[in-house]
Amino acid sequence: MKTYPPASLTAAPLPKDTVPQLIAATAHTLPEQAHALARARAFAEPLLAGEALDSGENTLAHADAVAGILRSIGGSEAMQAAIYLVYASVHLNKPEEVIAKAFGENFATLAVETTKLMRVQQQARGAQQLDDPAMQTENVRKMLLAFSRDLRVVMLRLASRLQTLRFYAASKQAVSPSLARESLQVFAPLANRLGIWQMKWELEDLSFRFLEPQTYKEVARLLEEKRGEREIYMEQLRAQLEADLRSRSISASVQGRPKHIYSIVKKMRGKSLHFDQLFDIRALRVVVPSIKDCYAALSWVHEQFTPIVEEFDDYIARPKPNGYQSLHTIVRDGGGKPIEIQIRTQAMHDHAEHGVAAHWAYKEAGSKGYAGVSASGEYDAKIAVLRQLLAWERDLVGTSPNRGLFEDRIYVLTPDAAVVELPQGATPVDFAYSVHTSLGHRCRGARVDGAMVPLNTPLQNGQTVDIITVKEGRPSRDWLNVELGYLVSHRARAKVRAWFNAQATHETVARGREAVEKLLQREGKTAIKLDDLAVQLGFKSADALFEVVGKDEFSLRNIETVLRPPEPALHPDDFLLLRKARSPESSHKGGVLVVGVDSLMTQLAKCCKPAPPDPIRGFVTRGKGVSVHRADCSNFREMAARSPERVIEVEWGTPKLAATVAVYPVDVAVEATDRQGLLRDISEVLAREKTNVIGVQTQSVKGTAWMTFTVEVSDSGRLNKVLGLVASVAGVRSARRR
């Protein structure tokens, strides 16, 4: 049996003239990726030929070697091409833009994401303690998230790290303990989780060689001491076993299985065994066409040799978490020597050797796959891989003293295998809102790993979540009820609250719009532009006006005032009766004198609120007598232009001395900087001046207060003094009569 001492663990960089062979050897490429490997190498060569990595290895030689490693595990031509672009991107000013233009968005994203991961891991090695378990779990998380963006990112990192260790071994250079430990504690377990055994074993052996060189050399020496005798014996046993199985119509290929130093040391330490006590120093692997042949071969082996029952493992019936399948048995020969024999099909062997890479290059497993790992498409393989990474992270958390690092979050998958990071205890509703706000609003049900579940079901790491939606939907208020447990994510809860707030605002605006539009219809002003009206009232938009009207924070009377309707609604106390003018003295009885007309009822117009000694004019209305306006009233001018025959001359009468002086309502408009106590201060001024206030309307828009005071005066001339005093109040910008 062939073993692998230190020297055999190294490999020379891939020669340039083998690139065409790599292209020919790649069987699975997309049409748009034709000759991608040759083009990528030609693109990168002038940038990398004279460059060296931190290890001292020539960058182009490193990329060639990594491409060879990827080819050996079934990586596609596109994956091999990507490694050249990864290293070339470091030397480009705008790598994503340049690579996208030359090779497409797919390659550009892959190169940039891989470069980012390399930098992050390099920083982590420098910042973390060598034995810090947090470094391991954080590296797992970073790889997981990188893997979710592109299935090939971690494969490129694994192959690159393996080549780096090979270079150090071949050049007999010392390796930094942090790099060796990261390779052993992060990269090798990752290869194990992905089922890429060849890479896993080599990463382990090389890392262990640098971390414990003396122990490594001692075990290598023990393997080498009796290698000749052992190999002769194992070759005889191999040939006999293969011939006997073929004689029983089992087409079997039997090979010796190489032993790996790190696995030997782990077993010796874990079971406190001496080297001579190890069962699997002598090992054979049997590859047969079908599962039926696996068990037939096992039956024959147990007939010919004495099985050690407690060492038998059926990984076909009970596959390992990463999909590995095989029959493992340990038997004793006639001399009592223990021999480990593994029996598997070719498809199982490809998976064991190449892991998930086998899914990308081979399809022997068919649509159902093996061990529940489907090879029917990239998404299926991706889901299987991600679940292995999640399980690995879970294992690390379970054994790490620093448990808090991952306890607060989980990772679940969309149906197309994208990773979504959520807080611990998150539900399908949290998941829906994390993917897209609209998906959350329309969420009505959820399937988790294909099974329908209640929407408040806590999700677990690695589950695939599929949201069932309606075409048009809205969130439920129940989702905000903490006791019902529908939402854990603060971000999702904020989105639900925002929806209900927006809905309330929408309803308020609709209510305000309806009120304003009804007013405009009533006043015959439907032609007016709503946005212009809003700006005239001090609002930025019509919706802003509608919102405050809908909240009853802005009176429609303010709009009526701006519109200045010709015939506003009147109250009984606004009417003044004109006594008959039988003699000249009758004009001294007070009120309004209507010249040349007897016994007419008059009313003071609400639009301009005239008061003595304002110049006034009269307009004969239909059924309401004479409406008295100020001479400068725009409404009066508009009505007089339409119906000049209805204009009538009026004047203020001169009242006789009486106990009660007649008073008239007048509107005063105040604009001021809004502040606490403003209304109180203005009211105090009016009270000191013995000005009776019969109505107040206030509105505040972005720090500016708009106030309308309706006051009673006997003489509008005296009002000027009052307005001057109001204007002197702190913060008041203007005080004027409407």
Secondary structure in CASP SS format (residue, H / E / C, confidence):
PFRMAT SS
TARGET T0000
AUTHOR 0000-0000-0000
METHOD secondary structure of the structure
MODEL  1
M C 1.00
K C 1.00
T C 1.00
Y C 1.00
P C 1.00
P H 1.00
A H 1.00
S H 1.00
L H 1.00
T C 1.00
A C 1.00
A C 1.00
P C 1.00
L C 1.00
P C 1.00
K H 1.00
D H 1.00
T H 1.00
V H 1.00
P H 1.00
Q H 1.00
L H 1.00
I H 1.00
A H 1.00
A H 1.00
T C 1.00
A C 1.00
H C 1.00
T C 1.00
L C 1.00
P H 1.00
E H 1.00
Q H 1.00
A C 1.00
H C 1.00
A H 1.00
L H 1.00
A H 1.00
R H 1.00
A H 1.00
R H 1.00
A H 1.00
F H 1.00
A H 1.00
E H 1.00
P H 1.00
L H 1.00
L H 1.00
A C 1.00
G C 1.00
E C 1.00
A E 1.00
L C 1.00
D C 1.00
S C 1.00
G C 1.00
E C 1.00
N E 1.00
T H 1.00
L H 1.00
A H 1.00
H H 1.00
A H 1.00
D H 1.00
A H 1.00
V H 1.00
A H 1.00
G H 1.00
I H 1.00
L H 1.00
R H 1.00
S H 1.00
I C 1.00
G C 1.00
G C 1.00
S C 1.00
E H 1.00
A H 1.00
M H 1.00
Q H 1.00
A H 1.00
A H 1.00
I H 1.00
Y H 1.00
L H 1.00
V H 1.00
Y H 1.00
A H 1.00
S H 1.00
V C 1.00
H C 1.00
L C 1.00
N C 1.00
K C 1.00
P H 1.00
E H 1.00
E H 1.00
V H 1.00
I H 1.00
A H 1.00
K H 1.00
A H 1.00
F H 1.00
G C 1.00
E H 1.00
N H 1.00
F H 1.00
A H 1.00
T H 1.00
L H 1.00
A H 1.00
V H 1.00
E H 1.00
T H 1.00
T H 1.00
K H 1.00
L H 1.00
M H 1.00
R H 1.00
V H 1.00
Q H 1.00
Q H 1.00
Q H 1.00
A H 1.00
R H 1.00
G H 1.00
A H 1.00
Q C 1.00
Q C 1.00
L C 1.00
D C 1.00
D C 1.00
P H 1.00
A H 1.00
M H 1.00
Q H 1.00
T H 1.00
E H 1.00
N H 1.00
V H 1.00
R H 1.00
K H 1.00
M H 1.00
L H 1.00
L H 1.00
A H 1.00
F H 1.00
S H 1.00
R H 1.00
D C 1.00
L C 1.00
R C 1.00
V H 1.00
V H 1.00
M H 1.00
L H 1.00
R H 1.00
L H 1.00
A H 1.00
S H 1.00
R H 1.00
L H 1.00
Q H 1.00
T H 1.00
L H 1.00
R H 1.00
F H 1.00
Y H 1.00
A H 1.00
A H 1.00
S H 1.00
K C 1.00
Q C 1.00
A C 1.00
V C 1.00
S C 1.00
P H 1.00
S H 1.00
L H 1.00
A H 1.00
R H 1.00
E H 1.00
S H 1.00
L H 1.00
Q H 1.00
V H 1.00
F H 1.00
A H 1.00
P H 1.00
L H 1.00
A H 1.00
N H 1.00
R H 1.00
L C 1.00
G C 1.00
I C 1.00
W H 1.00
Q H 1.00
M H 1.00
K H 1.00
W H 1.00
E H 1.00
L H 1.00
E H 1.00
D H 1.00
L H 1.00
S H 1.00
F H 1.00
R H 1.00
F H 1.00
L H 1.00
E C 1.00
P H 1.00
Q H 1.00
T H 1.00
Y H 1.00
K H 1.00
E H 1.00
V H 1.00
A H 1.00
R H 1.00
L H 1.00
L H 1.00
E H 1.00
E H 1.00
K C 1.00
R H 1.00
G H 1.00
E H 1.00
R H 1.00
E H 1.00
I H 1.00
Y H 1.00
M H 1.00
E H 1.00
Q H 1.00
L H 1.00
R H 1.00
A H 1.00
Q H 1.00
L H 1.00
E H 1.00
A H 1.00
D H 1.00
L H 1.00
R H 1.00
S H 1.00
R C 1.00
S C 1.00
I C 1.00
S C 1.00
A C 1.00
S E 1.00
V E 1.00
Q E 1.00
G E 1.00
R C 1.00
P C 1.00
K C 1.00
H C 1.00
I H 1.00
Y H 1.00
S H 1.00
I H 1.00
V H 1.00
K H 1.00
K H 1.00
M H 1.00
R H 1.00
G H 1.00
K H 1.00
S C 1.00
L C 1.00
H C 1.00
F H 1.00
D H 1.00
Q H 1.00
L C 1.00
F H 1.00
D H 1.00
I H 1.00
R C 1.00
A E 1.00
L E 1.00
R E 1.00
V E 1.00
V E 1.00
V E 1.00
P C 1.00
S C 1.00
I H 1.00
K H 1.00
D H 1.00
C H 1.00
Y H 1.00
A H 1.00
A H 1.00
L H 1.00
S H 1.00
W H 1.00
V H 1.00
H H 1.00
E H 1.00
Q H 1.00
F C 1.00
T E 1.00
P E 1.00
I C 1.00
V H 1.00
E H 1.00
E H 1.00
F C 1.00
D E 1.00
D E 1.00
Y C 1.00
I C 1.00
A C 1.00
R C 1.00
P C 1.00
K C 1.00
P C 1.00
N C 1.00
G C 1.00
Y C 1.00
Q C 1.00
S C 1.00
L E 1.00
H E 1.00
T E 1.00
I E 1.00
V E 1.00
R E 1.00
D C 1.00
G C 1.00
G C 1.00
G C 1.00
K C 1.00
P E 1.00
I E 1.00
E E 1.00
I E 1.00
Q E 1.00
I E 1.00
R E 1.00
T E 1.00
Q H 1.00
A H 1.00
M H 1.00
H H 1.00
D H 1.00
H H 1.00
A H 1.00
E H 1.00
H H 1.00
G C 1.00
V C 1.00
A H 1.00
A H 1.00
H H 1.00
W H 1.00
A H 1.00
Y C 1.00
K C 1.00
E C 1.00
A C 1.00
G C 1.00
S C 1.00
K C 1.00
G C 1.00
Y E 1.00
A C 1.00
G C 1.00
V E 1.00
S C 1.00
A C 1.00
S C 1.00
G C 1.00
E H 1.00
Y H 1.00
D H 1.00
A H 1.00
K H 1.00
I H 1.00
A H 1.00
V H 1.00
L H 1.00
R H 1.00
Q H 1.00
L H 1.00
L H 1.00
A H 1.00
W H 1.00
E H 1.00
R H 1.00
D H 1.00
L H 1.00
V H 1.00
G H 1.00
T H 1.00
S C 1.00
P C 1.00
N C 1.00
R C 1.00
G H 1.00
L H 1.00
F H 1.00
E H 1.00
D C 1.00
R E 1.00
I E 1.00
Y E 1.00
V E 1.00
L E 1.00
T C 1.00
P C 1.00
D C 1.00
A C 1.00
A C 1.00
V E 1.00
V E 1.00
E E 1.00
L E 1.00
P E 1.00
Q C 1.00
G C 1.00
A C 1.00
T C 1.00
P H 1.00
V H 1.00
D H 1.00
F H 1.00
A H 1.00
Y H 1.00
S H 1.00
V H 1.00
H C 1.00
T H 1.00
S H 1.00
L H 1.00
G H 1.00
H H 1.00
R C 1.00
C E 1.00
R E 1.00
G E 1.00
A E 1.00
R E 1.00
V E 1.00
D C 1.00
G C 1.00
A E 1.00
M E 1.00
V E 1.00
P C 1.00
L C 1.00
N C 1.00
T C 1.00
P C 1.00
L C 1.00
Q C 1.00
N C 1.00
G C 1.00
Q C 1.00
T E 1.00
V E 1.00
D E 1.00
I E 1.00
I E 1.00
T E 1.00
V C 1.00
K C 1.00
E C 1.00
G C 1.00
R C 1.00
P C 1.00
S C 1.00
R H 1.00
D H 1.00
W H 1.00
L H 1.00
N C 1.00
V H 1.00
E H 1.00
L H 1.00
G C 1.00
Y C 1.00
L C 1.00
V C 1.00
S C 1.00
H H 1.00
R H 1.00
A H 1.00
R H 1.00
A H 1.00
K H 1.00
V H 1.00
R H 1.00
A H 1.00
W H 1.00
F H 1.00
N H 1.00
A H 1.00
Q H 1.00
A H 1.00
T H 1.00
H H 1.00
E H 1.00
T H 1.00
V H 1.00
A H 1.00
R H 1.00
G H 1.00
R H 1.00
E H 1.00
A H 1.00
V H 1.00
E H 1.00
K H 1.00
L H 1.00
L H 1.00
Q H 1.00
R H 1.00
E C 1.00
G C 1.00
K C 1.00
T C 1.00
A C 1.00
I C 1.00
K C 1.00
L H 1.00
D H 1.00
D H 1.00
L H 1.00
A H 1.00
V H 1.00
Q H 1.00
L C 1.00
G C 1.00
F C 1.00
K C 1.00
S C 1.00
A H 1.00
D H 1.00
A H 1.00
L H 1.00
F H 1.00
E H 1.00
V H 1.00
V H 1.00
G H 1.00
K C 1.00
D C 1.00
E C 1.00
F C 1.00
S C 1.00
L H 1.00
R H 1.00
N H 1.00
I H 1.00
E H 1.00
T H 1.00
V H 1.00
L H 1.00
R C 1.00
P C 1.00
P C 1.00
E C 1.00
P C 1.00
A C 1.00
L C 1.00
H C 1.00
P H 1.00
D H 1.00
D H 1.00
F E 1.00
L E 1.00
L E 1.00
L C 1.00
R C 1.00
K C 1.00
A C 1.00
R C 1.00
S C 1.00
P H 1.00
E H 1.00
S H 1.00
S H 1.00
H H 1.00
K C 1.00
G C 1.00
G C 1.00
V E 1.00
L E 1.00
V E 1.00
V C 1.00
G C 1.00
V C 1.00
D C 1.00
S C 1.00
L C 1.00
M E 1.00
T E 1.00
Q E 1.00
L E 1.00
A C 1.00
K C 1.00
C C 1.00
C C 1.00
K C 1.00
P C 1.00
A C 1.00
P C 1.00
P C 1.00
D C 1.00
P C 1.00
I E 1.00
R E 1.00
G E 1.00
F E 1.00
V E 1.00
T C 1.00
R C 1.00
G C 1.00
K C 1.00
G C 1.00
V E 1.00
S E 1.00
V E 1.00
H E 1.00
R E 1.00
A C 1.00
D C 1.00
C C 1.00
S H 1.00
N H 1.00
F H 1.00
R H 1.00
E H 1.00
M H 1.00
A H 1.00
A H 1.00
R H 1.00
S C 1.00
P H 1.00
E H 1.00
R H 1.00
V E 1.00
I E 1.00
E C 1.00
V E 1.00
E E 1.00
W E 1.00
G C 1.00
T C 1.00
P C 1.00
K C 1.00
L C 1.00
A C 1.00
A C 1.00
T C 1.00
V C 1.00
A C 1.00
V C 1.00
Y E 1.00
P E 1.00
V E 1.00
D E 1.00
V E 1.00
A E 1.00
V E 1.00
E E 1.00
A E 1.00
T E 1.00
D C 1.00
R C 1.00
Q C 1.00
G C 1.00
L H 1.00
L H 1.00
R H 1.00
D H 1.00
I H 1.00
S H 1.00
E H 1.00
V H 1.00
L H 1.00
A H 1.00
R H 1.00
E C 1.00
K C 1.00
T C 1.00
N E 1.00
V E 1.00
I E 1.00
G E 1.00
V E 1.00
Q E 1.00
T E 1.00
Q E 1.00
S E 1.00
V E 1.00
K C 1.00
G C 1.00
T E 1.00
A E 1.00
W E 1.00
M E 1.00
T E 1.00
F E 1.00
T E 1.00
V E 1.00
E E 1.00
V E 1.00
S C 1.00
D C 1.00
S H 1.00
G H 1.00
R H 1.00
L H 1.00
N H 1.00
K H 1.00
V H 1.00
L H 1.00
G H 1.00
L H 1.00
V H 1.00
A H 1.00
S C 1.00
V C 1.00
A C 1.00
G C 1.00
V E 1.00
R E 1.00
S E 1.00
A E 1.00
R E 1.00
R E 1.00
R C 1.00
END
